[in-house]
Amino acid sequence: MSAILIRNADHILTMDDTRSELTGADILVSDGVVQAIGPGLQAPPGAQVIDAAGCLVTPGLVNTHHHLFQTLTRAVPGGQDALLFGWLQSLYPIWAQFGPEEFHVSALTGLAELALSGCTLSSDHCYVFPNGARLEDSIAAAQEVGLRFHATRGAMSIGESRGGLPPDSLVEDEAAILEDCIRVIDRFHDASEGAMLRVAVAPCSPFSVSRELMRDAALLARDKGVMLHTHLAENDEDIAYSEAHFGCRPGQYAEDLGWTGEDVWHAHCVKLDTAEIDLFARSGTGIAHCPCSNCRLGSGIAPVRPMRDAGVKVGLGVDGSASNDSGNLAAEARMALLLQRVRFGADAMSAREALEIATRGGADVLGRPDCGRLSPGKRADIALWDMTGIEAAGNWDRAAFLLAGPVKVRDLLVEGRHIVQDGTLPHLDLPALIARQTALAARLAA
């Protein structure tokens, strides 16, 4: 792979260990890795030169929680004004109609949207597999778009006939779930530094799988050396379900079944109490904070400020587009900043801290210290934000671009490869993809 020199950036927010910031500086990249950062770097023979004048340069953003299949079901009328459980029950019958094409096209659309918003690494929580759909459908989409990808093999096993939320048509046999987890891990998981593809084990939630599957999934994941992911403590209904069915709060349930530790991250955690926050901090358990989805579903404002103060690892997630209606990670970071100020005061979170959560914070949650920061030896996942447009006009502090700046990147590099160039996806026919996505959504609606 030829070298790339990003030259003359107005401002570079490295998110390195000292949170250093540089002005009028360059970044040299080769073999998918940042080689040097500083002023006056020289391009080696044959290197591609990217002019970053007028740009803020940051690490690529990291998305720690998504349901890419849901990009086909944005703004569905039956679920627009429902809380979590009612929203799920209105959408389950629609998702039951999906097949491999729907999963692949929806994932392509969602990943393209993420890339345009500056995301270089995304997790995806896929927990329904109707009509022959497989995890491969979204993995292929990530490879086509070019993003670094953590696919999670989710599952639901308790249907309505057994007291669960999902219809029986969407649940799977638990032995078959574990068997397929082994299959996809053995086939796709890459544990090496700089990996483009990893796999995690991710039963959907405590209210859609059995206690036995939660425990067995944790044992399997640790045997295979992969991470664990699920939803937890998302809203008041979630807490009430846990107390009624398990006799304890979600944090205690997770700990009892082996679902805490450095290799675990939970989505949402809006309703964690002080003891649960302390548990997550002590155990190194990570959290995927999804502020827009939490607002859309009326779930509440997650206590990110106390979590961060306690030392909990926190990253950002856009969640599914059926409960967010957008997959823009830069906009998600701004929402995280604003909501913490609404709850805890105007000084509760700075723009720089919100960006840190969106970059190295998310990378740490996903067990990727090789990503989410710009320093020699780290992966060349880099976002260039054009600060010369109307959104940033009059901005006095370019590093605070979440307050006044673009939510779409000019250029995006993943592993040193150009994924977004001049605001477009050069390797993807986006108009054709949008037309295909629109046709599939119309067919489902009909």
SULBEL-V369493 format. One record per backbone hydrogen bond with DSSP energy under -1.0 kcal/mol. CO is the residue of the C=O (numbers start at 1). NH is the residue of the N-H. Records with the same first field share a line. If there is no record, write none. Layout:
# SULBEL-V369493
CO->NH + NH
This chain:
# SULBEL-V369493
3->48
4->29
5->50
6->27
7->52
9->24 + 25
11->57
12->22
14->374
16->19
20->14
22->12
25->9
26->38
27->6
28->35 + 36
29->4
30->33
32->380
33->30
34->377
36->28
38->26
44->47
48->5
50->7
52->10 + 55
54->387
55->10 + 11
56->385
57->13
58->383
61->120 + 121
63->123
65->319
66->125
67->70
68->71
69->72
70->73
76->79
77->80
83->87
84->88
85->89
86->90
87->91
88->92
91->95
92->96
94->97
95->98
99->103
100->104
101->105
102->106
103->107
104->108
105->109
106->110
107->111
108->112
109->113
110->114
111->115
112->116
114->119
115->118
116->409
118->61
120->148
121->63
122->150
124->152
126->154
130->133
134->137
135->139
136->140
138->142
139->143
140->144
141->145
142->146 + 147
148->122
149->198
150->124
151->200
152->126 + 154
153->202
155->204
156->172
159->162 + 164
160->163
166->160
167->170
168->171
173->177
174->178
175->179
176->180
177->181
178->182
179->183
180->184
181->185
182->186
183->187
184->188
185->189
192->195
196->149
197->190
198->151
200->153
201->229
204->231
205->208
208->157 + 158
210->214
211->215
212->216
213->217
214->218
215->219
216->220
217->221
218->222
219->223
220->224
221->225 + 226
227->201
228->265
230->267
232->269
233->271
235->239
236->240
237->241
238->242
239->243
240->244
241->245
242->246
249->253
250->254
251->255
252->256
253->257
254->259
255->258
261->264
263->228
264->286
266->288
267->232 + 269
269->272
273->277
274->278
275->279
276->280
277->281
278->282
279->283
280->284 + 285
286->266
287->315
288->268
289->317
290->294
291->295
292->296
293->297
294->299
295->298
302->304
303->307
304->308
305->309
306->310
307->312
313->287
315->289
316->64
320->323
328->332
329->333
330->334
331->335
332->336
333->337
334->338
335->339
336->340
337->341
338->342
339->343
340->344
341->345
345->348
350->354
351->355
352->356
353->357
354->358
356->361
358->62
359->363
360->364
361->365
362->366
363->368
364->367
368->371
370->379
375->378
378->34
379->381
380->416
381->60
382->413
383->58
384->410 + 411
385->56
392->395
397->400
400->403 + 404
410->423
411->384
412->419 + 420
413->382
414->417
417->414
420->412
421->424
424->421
425->428
428->430
429->433
430->434
431->435
432->436
433->437
434->438
435->439
436->440
437->441
438->442
439->443
440->444
441->445
442->446
